[in-house]
Amino acid sequence: MTAPVTTWHRLAGTAVLLDGFHALKHAVRFGAEVPVAVAADREAALALAGELAPDVRDRLAALLTEVPEDTYRSLVPRPHPTAVAALAVRPSRAANLQRLAERPRTAPVVLLDQPRNLGNAGAVIRLAAGFGATGVVTTGTLDPWHPTVVRGGAGLHFATAVERVTEDEIPQGPLFALDPEGDDIRAVKLPDDAVLAFGSERSGLSQVVRARADHLLSLPMRPQVSSYNLATSVGMTLYHWSLGQLPS
């Protein structure tokens, strides 16, 4: 037990916290490097793996060390109901930027323009991974690898390229920005190499991103309804893109 806890304390300042069984499951499934993983009840965690993730059960068995519950609770800021936690190596920023820059793309990049809510950002990354988006990039001060974002993303940061970028680093490609004054998205086919931009929950698109947009698009919405949740907007837009991938 001592060695994993020592390793945890040595890496905690720089590694990515995987909070809960599902975050660890997804990170392992998508190739994360996980130097330490702990569980308050290793047998229960592996039983859960056998039921929900048999493809990674053996890898989890090799990774997980059982620790007393008090020790587990001392390692995490907010204990997860599954009492599982791990630390993973954050992917290289250079490698992620290279992946985001590669053309042609087979799936869009999601741009969150100065997002504010950590949970919303995590939900967006989970959606983007589910749709197979090339990546999620953010501008502004929010760290998309913050532990709360990773928790909201259920470890699926490792299934797509996630980075905070400057406005000059926004990936190339036709930029479609979601805006209430835009054209109805239902009349537009979104290309695979699109950059799909969404403004902050409070103030919408920044002037810089709005000015750079090649197209302004709006989502269908009942009159007098003011807005959708950010993750809902991203999910609707990615679903619309995905419809263009279906065989005709």
GUSEPA-457544 format. One record per residue: residue in one letter; x, y, z of N, C-alpha, C in turn. Coordinates in pm, whole numbers, plus 50000, padded with zeros to 5 digits. Example, Ala and Ser with C-alpha at 12.3 -4.5 7.8 and 13.67 -1.06 7.14 Angstrom:
<rs>
A513194943150780512304955050780513204967050780/S512854977550708513674989450714512905000350787/
</rs>
This chain:
<rs>
M500814988050000500005000050000500855012550000/T502005012350072502815024450088503305029849955/A503765021149866504335025749739503325033249654/P502085028249634501125035949556500805049549616/V500685050149747500365062949811501525072749794/T502745067749808503925076249786503955081249642/T503695072249547503645076149407502565086549384/W501425084649446500315094149432500755108149474/H501345109049593501735122249644502815128549556/R503675120449498504725125749411504165131449282/L503105125349230502575129149099501365138449104/A500765139749221499455146349230499465160649175/G500585167549184500615181449140500605183348989/T500965172948915501085174448769500205164848690/A499735154248753498965144048680497485147748673/V496765140448589495335142148572494605132948670/L493725138648752492955130548845491815123648772/L491775110448780490665102448726489795098648844/D488655104748852487815104348971486665094648950/G486815082448999485745072648986486055061848884/F485315050948894485545039448808485405042848660/H484365050348625484095052748483485175061348419/A485695071048494486795079148441488025070548416/L488345061648510489495052748493489255043148377/K488065037548369487715028248261487945034748124/H487405046748106487535053347976488975057147946/A489685062048046491075065948024491915054047979/V491745042748046492485030748009492065025947870/R490785026247844490265021547716490855029547600/F491095042547622491595050947514493075054247528/G493805045647597495255046047589495975055147685/A495335059647792496025068247887497125060547960/E498165067747994499225062148079498825064748224/V498605053948301498105055048438499145049148532/P499955057648597500995052248684500505047148819/V499315051648865498845047048995497315047548996/A496715037049053495255036249066494935029049197/V493945034349269493605028649400492105026549409/A491715017449498490305014849525490145011249672/A489065016049731488795012249869488304997849877/D487734992949768487284978949761487654973849622/R488834967949610489344963649480488444952849419/E487974943449500487134932649448485844938249388/A485234948149454484004954149402484284961649273/A485434968449267485784975849145485984966349027/L486624955149052486854945548944485564938348905/A484674936549001483374930748968482594940448877/L482704953248906482064963348822482674963248682/A483994961548677484664960748547484184948448469/G484054937248537483584925248470482194926848413/E481364934948480479994937048436479894947548326/L480634958648343480444970248255481574972548155/A482744967148184483894969748096484814957748091/P484324946148045485174934248043486404935747954/D486334944947857487484947047767488694952647839/V488504959247953489654965148024489824959148164/R489064948548195489134943148331490544938648367/D491204931448278492534926448310493524937848331/R493404948448251494294959848269494014966948401/L492744967748439492424973848568492914965148683/A492834952248666493334943148771494814945148794/A495554947948687496994950148700497304963748761/L496394973248748496644986848794496204989248938/L495054983848978494404987849102495064981949225/T495304990549322495774986549454494704990149556/E494384980849645493404983849749494064991649861/V493375002049906493845010150019492685011750116/P492955014350243491855016750337491005028650291/E489735028350326488835038950280489305052650327/D489825053550448490315066450497491475071550411/T492325062350369493435066250281492905071050147/Y491965063550090491355067849964490775081749977/R490015084150082489375097150100490395108350118/S491545105050170492575115350188493245119450057/L493075111249955493755113749828492925121949730/V491615122449751490735129049654489975140349721/P489685151049646488945162149707487485159149734/R486905150149653485485146849668485315132049637/P485155123749738485065109249714483955105749616/H484255096049529483295091449429482555079249484/P481295077349447480555065749500481225052349473/T482005051149364482675038449335483975036749415/A484405047249486485625046749568486845041949490/V486945046749365488075043849278488675057149234/A489995057849229490665069849179491995065949119/A492465074149028493765071548964494355084648918/L495635084148887496325095448827496825091148690/A496645099848592497085097148455498005108148407/V498835104748312499745114448251498955122548149/R499025135748160498315144348065498975143447928/P498185142047822498785141447689499585154047656/S500585152447576501435163547535500625174247462/R500825186747501500145197847432500575198247285/A501855196247260502345196647122501685185847038/A501535173847094500905162947020499435165946993/N498755171647092497345175147071497195185946965/L498035196246970497945206846870498245201446730/Q499185192146721499475186046591498265178146541/R497655170846630496455163046593495335172246546/L495165183446614494105192846579494385199846446/A495675201046412496065208246291496035199446167/E495995186446184496065177446068494855179445977/R495115179645848494065180745748494305170145641/P493295164745576491895167745604491405160845731/R490435167045796489825161045914488635152545872/T488365142445951487195134045925486035137246019/A486275146546113485225150646207485555164646257/P484525172346295484755186146336485545187546465/V486015199846486486575204246614485525213046681/V485315211046810484405219446887485235230346956/L484835242746937485485254147000484545260047104/L484965260047230484225266747336484905280147360/D484215290747324484765304147327484535310347465/Q485605310447545485585316147680484485310147769/P484455296747780483455290547868483715294048014/R482685293048095482785296548237482545284848331/N481685275648291481235265148382482025252248361/L482695247648465483545235748455482725223348421/G481565221848484480745210048456480245209848313/N479855221448261479415222148121480535218048027/A481745222748055482885219247969483115204147970/G483005198048087483165183548094482095176248015/A480865180848025479765174547951479985175847801/V480515187147756480795189147614481865179347567/I482925177547645483985168347606483455154147598/R482585150447688481975137147685481145135347558/L480365145647523479585145247399480495144247277/A481525152647273482425152947157483095139347138/A483505133247247484115119947237483105109847184/G481875110747231480855101447185480565102547037/F480645114746983480395116746840481655114946756/G482795112546821484025110746746484605123646692/A484335134946758484905147646715486435147046722/T487075154846636488535155146636489075160446768/G488395170246825488865175846951487955186547004/V488275191147124487595202347188488655212247230/V488525224647185489465235047226488695246147296/T489345252547391488735263547465489625275747455/T488995287447455489715300047474489365305547611/G490135315347656489845321347786490585314747899/T490075316448020490805312648141490485298648192/L489395292748150489015279548202490005268948154/D490495260748247491395249848215490565237448181/P490575232848054489745221248020490215208248082/W491385208448149491865196648220491725198148372/H490955207648415490675209248558489995196348609/P490275192148732489685179648782488155179148771/T487475190448790486025190448778485585188148635/V486345193348539486035191048397486265176348362/V487385170848408487675156648381486605147748442/R486165151248562485095143448626483815144248543/G483465156248496482275157748413482395150648280/G483625149348230483865142548104484035127648117/A483965122448239484065107948266485325101848206/G486435109348210487695103848160487825103648010/L486855109147937486875108447791487745119247727/H488455126947807489475135847754490495127947671/F490705115347709491715107147641491195101247511/A489925103547480489345098347356489325108847246/T489755120947276489765131747178490865141447218/A491135151347136492205161047166491605172947238/V492035175447360491475186247442492585195947479/E492425208547441493435218547472492815232347488/R493455240447572493155254747576494075261447475/V493525270347393494305276547286494115291647289/T495055298547228494875312847203494035314347077/E493595326447053492795328746932493585325846806/D494905327746812495745324846696495945309946674/E495665301746777495865287246767494585279646733/I493495286646713492255279746676492505271846548/P492165259046545492435250846426491835256746299/Q492525254146190492045258746061490805250946018/G490035257045929488825250645878487685260445879/P486645257845801485495266845799484875267945938/L484705280145985484255282346122482755285346121/F482005276446182480555278046196480275281746341/A479775293746363479535298546499478035298646528/L477665293546642476265293046682475865306346744/D474805312146687474375325546728472875326746700/P472115332846791470665334046768470295341246639/E471205349446588470915356946466471355349546340/G471885337546355472375330246240471295323546159/D471715317546049470805309945964470415296846032/D469245291946002468755279546060469705268046023/I470215261346124471205250646102470625239346016/R469325237746016468705226645943468835228245792/A469175240445747469325242745604470775241345558/V471665237645650473105237445620473655223545647/K474495218645557475235206345583476615210045637/L476945204945753478225208245817479315199145763/P480415204845713481495196545660482305189945770/D483005179445734483795172045832484925180445892/D485445190045816486565197845867486125210945933/A484835211645971484315223646034484915225846172/V485015238446211485225242446350483895247946398/L483325241846500482005245446550482185253646678/A481845266446672482145275646783480885278646863/F481045278346995479945280947088480415291247190/G479605301547210479975312147304479785308147448/S480215316747538480125313947681478665313947726/E478425307147837477085305947889476475319547923/R477305329047959476795342048004476715352447894/S477755353347812477845364747719477885360847572/G477805348047540477795343947400479165344847336/L479185346047205480445346247130481215359147157/S482535357847165483365369847171483345376747036/Q483655389547037483685397046912484715391446815/V485845386646868486905381346782486415368946707/V485835359346778485385347046714484185349846622/R483305358346666482155361646581482625367846449/A483615376746457484115383246335484825373346244/R485445363146302486185353346222485285342646161/A484045341946207483165331146162482875332346013/D482935320845946482535320245806481015319445791/H480375313545893478925311945890478385313446032/L477275320446048476545320946174475325311946161/L475145303046256474035293546252473225294446381/S471945291846370471085291546488470415278046499/L470125274146622469415261646648467905264346654/P467095254846611465645256946622465245258246769/M464405268246795464035271046934462655277646936/R461845273347026460525279247042460645293947081/P459795302747022459825316847060459635318547211/Q460325328447266460285332147407461125322947496/V461725312447439462715304647513464065311247487/S464765315047592465935323647574467165316247522/S467405304047567468635297247525468585282647565/Y469545274947511469785261247555471035260847642/N471125250447722472365247647793473485245347691/L474715248947728475845247747636476005233547584/A475995223747673476185209947629475045205547537/T473825210147565472695206847478472915212547338/S473395224947331473655231247201474715223547123/V475775219647192476825211947125476285198547078/G475515191847163474955178847125474035179947004/M473195190247000472305192046886473105194446758/T474155202446769474945205846651475725193846601/L476335186246691477065174346648476105163746592/Y474935162946648473965153546592473585157646450/H473405170646429473085175346294474225171946197/W475475174146243476625170246159476595155246130/S476305147246231476355132646214475315127746113/L474225134746100473205130546004473755130745861/G474705139745837475315140345704476245128845677/Q476595120945780477495109445762476725096645729/L475385097245743474605085045721474525082045571/P474495069345535474335065845393473035071545339/S473095076745219471875082345160471025071245099/
</rs>
